[in-house]
Amino acid sequence: MNHFYPFVNTPLPYEYDALEPFIDEKTMHLHHDRHLQTYIDNLNQLLEQNPPLQRFSLEELLTHWRRLPKPLQTPIRNNAGGVFNHRFYFEGMTPAGPQPAFPSPSMSPKCPSETSSPEDGASLFFAEMSRQFGCPEQFLKQFKEAALSVFGSGYAWLVAENRRLIITTSANQDTPLSMSQRPLLNIDVWEHAYYLKHYNVRSAYIDDWFHVVNWKTVQKRFERRNYF
């Protein structure tokens, strides 16, 4: 994934049908090849017309968009956000396989007590997840509630802020970067992310999405950023 102009639409890290039956192949084609591509094309066009901005990374444009010339603030925020958010979303999923380190609700894990210690070898990230959210079911319940609460289009996020893991939401293509939050995981709840398969039943889409979360990637994001 390139972080500087000119931006390109890199291939998915899996086949278009790899997330079946939870997310369908046609949706993945449209989502990646058309929706994301449109944001990339728009952002490249904006930066082509404004060469001084080409030296900034995608993350820098989003973190400091308020410092941009006034006429460019909204289009840069919207289109750079569309590129970042979609890439982050696609890279945060993986074909369903063995039980992940942070299980899905169907696995019915036992809730550890608040004072219980993580298993030997457990990562700092999953220890923090257990400490702050309790058992996986509690996290998934809270995350789903956040995703359902988004009015219209937007995202639900797991972010790190001030030595805490937080569930938050954003409207349209806004990102947590401008709020000094470090994103770890997101779900796209724009209707184009699920309407072909799930119609207007966002709840069913969220339940299916939980089956394809790439917890290894989330853990690496946490560790790479040195959040704690």
Secondary structure, DSSP 4 states (H G I P E B T S, - for coil): ---SSSP--PPPSS-TTTTTTTS-HHHHHIIIIIIIHHHHHHHHHHHHT-GGGGGS-HHHHHHTGGGS-HHHHHHHHHHHHHHHHHHHHHHTB----SPPSS--GGG-PPPPPTTPPPPTT--HHHHHHHHHH-SHHHHHHHHHHHHHH--SSEEEEEEEETTEEEEEEEETT--GGGGT-EEEEEEE-SGGGTHHHHTT-HHHHHHHHHTTB-HHHHHHHHHHHT--
